[in-house]
Amino acid sequence: MIAIKPTKGHLLVAEPSIIGDVAFNRSVVLLADHSDAGSVGFILNKALDLNLKDLIPELSSSFKIYNGGPVEQDNLYFIHKVPQLIPDSVEIANGIYWGGNFEAVIELISQDLISKNEIRFFLGYSGWDAKQLDEELTTHSWIITTNEDSKDIIERPYSSFWKDKMVQLGGEYLLWSNAPANPNYN
């Protein structure tokens, strides 16, 4: 497999070897930013038992909340594909945007002008200091892949996302696609 460099918009797929890492075991992370200063991403496939209305009671919305990563888990973050509706959005890549005016988001949700297929919410984020992600890549903690789902990444079903990536990678990874999350159950 040809190694590609981390770039915002790419996916980080946890190597099967990081079994003991509670935060990142079997994770697929959308890289929202990557520079010499560090990296930021959001775990796409770890849904929490929370909805938006649990965090913002004045909303009756049942938008699912995901665990974005171990950093700042008391803050709410979001990615979306409607920058024309959410001012101050920052493009990640290929029609996917990060953040923007949160008051506008609340108003859009209150008026049912934004759907679950257009926005995804996260508690916390995944962060790496300068060169930290590069070091983790050299120790084979992550596989970098392009985001073939592009802006449809928000509406993609996530329960089997890591497994699907293992199948897609093929070879030695194919075996891991059917392994139990806890190897003791094998």
N, C-alpha and C positions, 0 to 999 in steps of 0.2 A: 504494500500500500504506500502511495506517495504521501509523505507528510506535508501538510500545508501549515502556514504560519497563522497564529491567532489574529483575527481581524473582527472588528465589530460586525455583528450579523451572522457570524459563524456559530456553530453549536459545539459545545464541549460535552463529550459523552464519557461518563466515568468508566474507567477501565475496570474490569471485573476484579482486579487485584486490590481495589480499595474497599474491601468488604467491611473492615472495622470502622470506617469513617461514617458515623451516624448521619451527618449532614449531607454527604455526597454519595453514599452508596446507591448505585443504580440511578444516578441523576443524569438528566440532560439539561444543560445550561445554555440559554441564549446569551451570547456575549454582546452586551449593550454598548460597551466602550472598551477599547484597548489602546494604550499608549505607553510611552516610556515611563510615565508616572504611575501606572498600574492598570488594573482591569476591573470591570464591573459586569455582573451578569445576573440572570434570574433563572432559578431552577423551574423548569416548565412542567415537570411531571410529579410534583408532590403536593397534592391537594390537601388542604386542612379541613377540619370539621367546622368551618366558619363560612358565613355568608356576609356580604357587605352590610346588611341590616344589623348584624351582630356588632359591628364596629361603629356604624353610623345609624343609630336607632330611628332617626327621622326619615330615613329611606325605607321603603317597603321592598327594596330590591333583594333578590336572592342570588346576585352575582357571586360565584364561588371565589374563595380566597385561597391562594397557593402560598406555600413556603418558598420565598424567593432565595433564601440562603441564611446563613448564620449571623450576618451582620445587620445591626439596627432592626431587630425583629419587632420593635415597638413602632416602626414607621410603615406606612402604607405606600406602595409604589405601583405603577401601572405601565403597561405597554398597550399600544392601540394601533389602529390603521385608519384613523379619521382625523388627520391633522387640520383639515378644513373646519372641523367643529371644535377642536381643542387648541386654543392659542398657546404659543410658547413651547410647542412640541419639538423634540429633537429627533431627527431621523437616525435610526440605527442602520438600516439597510433595506433595500427592496420593498419599500412601502410599509415598514414597521417602524413605529415611533415610540419614544420613551417620554413619559411625563407630560408636563404642560400645566395649564391653569386648572387647578383642582376644583375651584368654584364652578367653572364651566362644566366640568365632568359631573358634579353633583346636580347641576341644573339639567343637563342632558338626561341623566338617569331619572330624575324626578318627572320629567315630561315624556319619558319613554322614547327618547330620540336617539338612543344608542343601545345596541344589542350586545348580548354576551359573545357574539361572534366578532365583535369589533374592539373589545377591550378585555384585558385580563389583569387582575389585581394580585399583588404579592405583599406579604408581610416579610420585611427584610430583603436583603440582597446578598449576592455572593461577591466578595471583593478580594482582590489580590494586590499587595504592594508592588512597587517597581520590581521587575524581574522575578517575582514570586511565581507567577503562572509559568514563566519560561522554565524555572527550576522544576516545577511539578510536571511539566511536559517531558523533561529529560529523564525523570524518574518513572515515566510511563503511568502517571495517574489519570491522564486524559487522552482522549482521541479527538482530534479536531476534524469536524466535517462541515461541509457547506450546508446551508439551510435550504434544502430542496423544496420545502413547503412554502418558502417565501413569506408573503403576508398572511397566508392561510395558517400559519403556525398558531395563531390565537384560537382558531376553532378546531384544531386537530385534537382527537381524543388522546389523552395522555396516559391512561392506565397501562398501556403496553408500549409506551414510547421507547423506553430503554431496550426492551426485548426486541422491538422492531429494528432498532439501530444495530443490535448485535447480529440479527439475521441479515440485514443489509450489508454489514461489514464482511460477513461470511468467514470462511476459513476457520481458524481457531476460535473465533468469537461465536460461531454458530452453536458450538457446544454450550456456551454460557447462556444462550437464549432460553434454554429449558431448565437451567439449574434453579433450585429454590433460592429465595432471597437469603435465607439462612442456611449455610452449607451443612449445619448439623442435622438438618431435616433430610439430607440426601441419603 
